[in-house]
Protein backbone atom coordinates (compact mmCIF):
# COMPACT_ATOMS: atom_id res chain seq x y z
CA UNK A 1 0.00 0.00 0.00
CA UNK A 2 1.48 3.33 -1.06
CA UNK A 3 1.24 6.35 1.19
CA UNK A 4 0.25 9.58 -0.50
CA UNK A 5 2.12 12.61 0.72
CA UNK A 6 0.44 15.72 -0.70
CA UNK A 7 2.91 17.92 1.18
CA UNK A 8 5.96 16.17 -0.30
CA UNK A 9 8.46 18.42 -2.02
CA UNK A 10 9.17 17.83 -5.68
CA UNK A 11 12.85 17.11 -6.29
CA UNK A 12 14.70 20.04 -7.83
CA UNK A 13 17.39 19.52 -10.45
CA UNK A 14 20.87 20.93 -9.92
CA UNK A 15 20.25 23.36 -12.82
CA UNK A 16 17.15 24.69 -11.09
CA UNK A 17 19.07 25.02 -7.82
CA UNK A 18 21.87 26.92 -9.58
CA UNK A 19 19.38 29.26 -11.27
CA UNK A 20 17.67 29.96 -7.94
CA UNK A 21 21.03 30.67 -6.30
CA UNK A 22 22.15 33.01 -9.06
CA UNK A 23 18.84 34.87 -9.18
CA UNK A 24 19.14 35.59 -5.46
CA UNK A 25 22.76 36.75 -5.69
CA UNK A 26 21.81 40.42 -6.04
CA UNK A 27 19.16 40.31 -3.34
CA UNK A 28 19.97 42.24 -0.19
CA UNK A 29 20.93 40.10 2.75
CA UNK A 30 19.33 40.48 6.10
CA UNK A 31 21.54 42.48 8.42
CA UNK A 32 22.38 40.70 11.67
CA UNK A 33 21.38 42.46 14.86
CA UNK A 34 24.18 44.63 16.20
CA UNK A 35 26.16 43.17 19.05
CA UNK A 36 25.34 44.52 22.45
CA UNK A 37 27.24 47.71 23.05
CA UNK A 38 29.62 47.72 25.98
CA UNK A 39 28.47 49.74 28.93
CA UNK A 40 29.14 53.41 28.33
CA UNK A 41 32.28 54.67 29.99
CA UNK A 42 33.72 51.23 30.70
CA UNK A 43 36.96 49.82 29.31
CA UNK A 44 38.01 46.21 29.06
CA UNK A 45 41.42 45.42 30.56
CA UNK A 46 43.55 42.29 30.72
CA UNK A 47 45.38 41.60 33.95
CA UNK A 48 47.67 38.88 35.24
CA UNK A 49 47.30 37.54 38.77
CA UNK A 50 49.23 35.06 40.85
CA UNK A 51 47.17 31.85 40.78
CA UNK A 52 46.89 31.68 44.59
CA UNK A 53 45.71 35.30 44.81
CA UNK A 54 43.14 34.72 42.07
CA UNK A 55 41.79 31.70 43.96
CA UNK A 56 41.41 33.85 47.08
CA UNK A 57 39.60 36.53 45.05
CA UNK A 58 37.28 33.93 43.53
CA UNK A 59 36.48 32.46 46.97
CA UNK A 60 35.76 35.93 48.38
CA UNK A 61 33.55 36.82 45.41
CA UNK A 62 31.64 33.55 45.65
CA UNK A 63 31.09 33.98 49.39
CA UNK A 64 29.57 37.40 48.70
CA UNK A 65 27.50 36.11 45.80
CA UNK A 66 29.10 38.39 43.23
CA UNK A 67 31.29 37.93 40.18
CA UNK A 68 35.06 38.20 40.19
CA UNK A 69 34.79 41.45 38.23
CA UNK A 70 32.31 42.94 40.68
CA UNK A 71 34.53 41.93 43.60
CA UNK A 72 37.55 43.59 41.99
CA UNK A 73 35.50 46.76 41.37
CA UNK A 74 34.49 46.90 45.03
CA UNK A 75 38.02 46.18 46.26
CA UNK A 76 39.55 48.84 44.02
CA UNK A 77 36.93 51.40 45.03
CA UNK A 78 37.51 50.71 48.72
CA UNK A 79 41.29 50.96 48.25
CA UNK A 80 40.90 54.35 46.57
CA UNK A 81 38.57 55.83 49.25
CA UNK A 82 41.38 57.13 51.43
Backbone as ProteinMPNN parsed JSONL, in Angstrom:
{"seq_chain_A": "XXXXXXXXXXXXXXXXXXXXXXXXXXXXXXXXXXXXXXXXXXXXXXXXXXXXXXXXXXXXXXXXXXXXXXXXXXXXXXXXXX", "coords_chain_A": {"N_chain_A": [[0.847, -1.171, 0.0], [0.696, 2.104, -0.95], [1.716, 5.224, 0.373], [0.239, 8.327, 0.231], [1.612, 11.503, -0.071], [0.727, 14.519, 0.079], [2.005, 16.843, 0.765], [4.59, 16.522, 0.1], [7.782, 17.452, -1.167], [8.716, 18.366, -4.401], [11.415, 16.973, -6.166], [14.257, 18.944, -6.98], [16.15, 19.884, -9.764], [19.736, 20.07, -10.265], [20.349, 22.151, -11.996], [18.155, 23.83, -11.716], [18.462, 24.506, -9.047], [20.881, 25.92, -9.182], [20.112, 28.077, -10.8], [18.243, 29.311, -9.119], [19.909, 30.055, -7.029], [21.664, 31.859, -8.297], [19.862, 33.819, -9.159], [19.159, 34.947, -6.772], [21.45, 36.202, -6.0], [21.868, 38.972, -6.188], [20.131, 39.947, -4.373], [19.339, 41.781, -1.428], [20.911, 41.065, 1.657], [19.808, 39.929, 4.843], [20.434, 41.976, 7.605], [22.469, 41.267, 10.326], [21.57, 41.478, 13.788], [22.884, 44.175, 15.691], [25.735, 43.754, 17.774], [25.618, 43.648, 21.319], [26.182, 46.729, 22.835], [29.081, 47.749, 24.623], [29.011, 48.69, 28.072], [28.52, 52.109, 28.592], [31.279, 54.233, 29.026], [32.938, 52.344, 30.152], [35.882, 50.305, 30.161], [37.565, 47.561, 28.771], [39.987, 45.518, 30.293], [43.016, 43.624, 30.447], [44.47, 41.538, 32.804], [47.081, 40.155, 34.832], [47.307, 37.719, 37.325], [48.662, 36.277, 40.274], [48.248, 32.839, 40.72], [47.402, 31.786, 43.211], [46.471, 34.083, 44.529], [44.371, 34.792, 42.84], [42.661, 32.652, 43.255], [41.947, 33.149, 45.9], [40.587, 35.567, 45.56], [38.45, 34.694, 43.958], [37.175, 32.937, 45.76], [36.39, 34.768, 47.748], [34.67, 36.414, 46.268], [32.69, 34.561, 45.537], [31.701, 33.888, 48.06], [30.419, 36.214, 48.693], [28.511, 36.287, 46.825], [28.861, 37.477, 44.337], [30.296, 38.412, 41.138], [33.674, 37.786, 39.977], [34.673, 40.061, 38.685], [32.972, 42.073, 39.705], [33.711, 41.914, 42.39], [36.383, 42.741, 42.257], [35.986, 45.378, 41.391], [34.709, 46.488, 43.644], [36.724, 46.105, 45.582], [38.814, 47.676, 44.52], [37.608, 50.192, 44.529], [37.191, 50.57, 47.302], [39.854, 50.609, 48.122], [40.724, 52.977, 47.019], [39.368, 54.938, 48.405], [40.603, 56.626, 50.297]], "CA_chain_A": [[0.0, 0.0, 0.0], [1.485, 3.329, -1.059], [1.245, 6.347, 1.186], [0.251, 9.579, -0.504], [2.124, 12.611, 0.724], [0.443, 15.717, -0.705], [2.911, 17.917, 1.177], [5.96, 16.172, -0.296], [8.455, 18.418, -2.019], [9.17, 17.827, -5.677], [12.854, 17.114, -6.288], [14.701, 20.038, -7.832], [17.389, 19.518, -10.453], [20.87, 20.931, -9.925], [20.25, 23.359, -12.823], [17.153, 24.691, -11.09], [19.071, 25.02, -7.821], [21.87, 26.917, -9.579], [19.382, 29.259, -11.273], [17.666, 29.963, -7.941], [21.028, 30.669, -6.3], [22.149, 33.012, -9.065], [18.84, 34.869, -9.178], [19.142, 35.594, -5.461], [22.765, 36.754, -5.694], [21.811, 40.421, -6.042], [19.155, 40.312, -3.341], [19.973, 42.236, -0.19], [20.926, 40.099, 2.754], [19.326, 40.475, 6.103], [21.537, 42.48, 8.419], [22.38, 40.704, 11.674], [21.379, 42.459, 14.859], [24.179, 44.628, 16.198], [26.157, 43.173, 19.05], [25.336, 44.52, 22.454], [27.242, 47.71, 23.046], [29.616, 47.716, 25.98], [28.471, 49.738, 28.926], [29.142, 53.411, 28.332], [32.281, 54.674, 29.99], [33.719, 51.231, 30.702], [36.959, 49.824, 29.314], [38.01, 46.206, 29.064], [41.424, 45.423, 30.555], [43.549, 42.292, 30.72], [45.382, 41.595, 33.952], [47.672, 38.88, 35.237], [47.299, 37.539, 38.766], [49.225, 35.063, 40.85], [47.166, 31.854, 40.784], [46.891, 31.682, 44.586], [45.706, 35.299, 44.808], [43.14, 34.716, 42.069], [41.786, 31.701, 43.959], [41.411, 33.853, 47.077], [39.604, 36.53, 45.052], [37.281, 33.926, 43.534], [36.475, 32.46, 46.966], [35.755, 35.928, 48.383], [33.548, 36.824, 45.413], [31.644, 33.549, 45.648], [31.088, 33.981, 49.388], [29.57, 37.404, 48.699], [27.495, 36.105, 45.798], [29.1, 38.393, 43.227], [31.292, 37.931, 40.182], [35.06, 38.201, 40.19], [34.789, 41.448, 38.228], [32.308, 42.938, 40.68], [34.531, 41.927, 43.597], [37.549, 43.591, 41.99], [35.503, 46.764, 41.369], [34.489, 46.895, 45.034], [38.019, 46.176, 46.262], [39.551, 48.843, 44.016], [36.931, 51.402, 45.03], [37.513, 50.713, 48.721], [41.287, 50.961, 48.253], [40.905, 54.352, 46.575], [38.574, 55.829, 49.247], [41.38, 57.134, 51.428]], "C_chain_A": [[0.891, 1.231, 0.0], [0.861, 4.419, -0.206], [1.36, 7.615, 0.355], [0.718, 10.688, 0.434], [1.908, 13.904, -0.064], [1.393, 16.866, -0.381], [4.36, 17.657, 0.747], [6.513, 17.204, -1.273], [8.956, 17.729, -3.268], [10.684, 17.995, -5.758], [13.213, 18.209, -7.288], [16.027, 19.633, -8.456], [18.502, 20.479, -10.048], [20.868, 22.204, -10.757], [19.264, 24.351, -12.211], [17.705, 25.302, -9.796], [20.068, 26.124, -8.143], [21.181, 28.198, -10.031], [18.786, 30.022, -10.098], [18.754, 30.681, -7.147], [21.486, 31.942, -6.99], [21.13, 34.146, -9.046], [18.768, 35.601, -7.838], [20.443, 36.265, -5.101], [22.733, 38.255, -5.478], [20.861, 40.875, -4.952], [19.871, 40.761, -2.077], [19.876, 41.168, 0.884], [20.355, 40.75, 3.993], [20.541, 40.857, 6.947], [21.407, 41.888, 9.811], [22.209, 41.815, 12.702], [22.738, 42.897, 15.385], [24.482, 43.982, 17.546], [25.863, 44.167, 20.158], [26.513, 45.468, 22.677], [27.771, 47.587, 24.469], [29.032, 48.865, 26.787], [29.245, 51.022, 28.702], [30.134, 53.745, 29.431], [33.13, 53.569, 30.585], [34.742, 50.778, 29.675], [37.334, 48.416, 29.737], [39.52, 46.215, 29.255], [41.796, 43.961, 30.769], [44.562, 42.431, 31.833], [45.916, 40.198, 34.224], [47.733, 38.849, 36.757], [48.06, 36.27, 39.121], [48.059, 34.095, 41.047], [46.557, 31.757, 42.176], [46.041, 32.904, 44.947], [44.367, 35.25, 44.08], [42.157, 33.735, 42.71], [41.16, 32.359, 45.185], [40.346, 34.86, 46.663], [38.319, 35.804, 44.664], [36.484, 33.417, 44.729], [35.735, 33.611, 47.646], [34.539, 36.377, 47.579], [32.382, 35.854, 45.55], [30.934, 33.653, 46.995], [30.166, 35.191, 49.492], [28.479, 37.339, 47.631], [27.628, 37.073, 44.629], [30.162, 37.817, 42.303], [32.684, 38.398, 40.586], [35.236, 39.673, 39.818], [34.166, 42.409, 39.231], [33.145, 43.038, 41.954], [35.743, 42.838, 43.413], [37.153, 45.066, 41.93], [35.349, 47.289, 42.793], [35.824, 47.07, 45.752], [38.814, 47.39, 45.813], [38.92, 50.129, 44.522], [37.238, 51.642, 46.499], [38.961, 51.159, 48.922], [41.526, 52.427, 47.898], [40.137, 55.383, 47.409], [39.36, 56.403, 50.421], [41.527, 58.624, 51.391]], "O_chain_A": [[1.751, 1.375, 0.869], [-0.36, 4.517, -0.082], [2.43, 7.941, -0.16], [0.272, 10.79, 1.576], [2.798, 14.34, -0.793], [1.558, 17.774, -1.196], [5.245, 18.474, 1.002], [5.783, 17.752, -2.099], [9.543, 16.649, -3.208], [11.191, 19.072, -5.444], [12.55, 18.373, -8.312], [16.914, 19.111, -7.78], [18.236, 21.572, -9.547], [21.336, 23.241, -10.287], [19.51, 25.557, -12.191], [17.447, 26.466, -9.49], [20.104, 27.149, -7.462], [21.621, 29.293, -9.679], [18.819, 31.253, -10.081], [18.54, 31.787, -6.652], [21.674, 32.976, -6.349], [21.505, 35.312, -8.929], [18.354, 36.76, -7.789], [20.558, 36.843, -4.021], [23.497, 38.77, -4.663], [20.795, 42.064, -4.64], [20.892, 40.188, -1.699], [18.873, 40.462, 0.994], [20.414, 41.968, 4.162], [21.541, 40.14, 6.986], [20.345, 41.991, 10.424], [22.652, 42.945, 12.498], [23.647, 42.078, 15.511], [23.583, 43.708, 18.341], [25.863, 45.379, 19.943], [27.674, 45.058, 22.702], [27.008, 47.35, 25.406], [28.613, 49.881, 26.234], [30.474, 51.018, 28.631], [29.857, 53.559, 30.616], [33.967, 53.837, 31.447], [34.503, 50.857, 28.47], [37.41, 48.117, 30.929], [40.247, 46.838, 28.482], [40.976, 43.162, 31.221], [45.407, 43.325, 31.815], [45.284, 39.196, 33.89], [48.15, 39.814, 37.397], [48.089, 35.311, 38.35], [46.99, 34.504, 41.498], [45.337, 31.658, 42.315], [45.006, 32.769, 45.599], [43.341, 35.628, 44.644], [40.949, 33.973, 42.701], [39.982, 32.151, 45.473], [39.32, 34.995, 47.331], [37.223, 36.252, 45.004], [35.254, 33.458, 44.716], [34.59, 33.453, 48.069], [33.494, 36.685, 48.152], [31.229, 36.268, 45.666], [29.712, 33.523, 47.068], [29.232, 35.19, 50.294], [27.631, 38.226, 47.544], [26.634, 37.444, 44.005], [30.843, 36.852, 42.648], [32.844, 39.285, 41.425], [35.871, 40.434, 40.548], [34.756, 43.435, 39.569], [33.277, 44.118, 42.53], [36.088, 43.612, 44.306], [37.916, 45.921, 42.379], [35.797, 48.39, 43.112], [36.034, 48.063, 46.448], [39.425, 48.067, 46.64], [39.631, 51.058, 44.905], [37.512, 52.771, 46.906], [39.252, 51.984, 49.788], [42.446, 53.048, 48.431], [40.243, 56.581, 47.148], [38.768, 56.639, 51.474], [42.156, 59.204, 52.276]]}, "name": "protein", "num_of_chains": 1, "seq": "XXXXXXXXXXXXXXXXXXXXXXXXXXXXXXXXXXXXXXXXXXXXXXXXXXXXXXXXXXXXXXXXXXXXXXXXXXXXXXXXXX"}
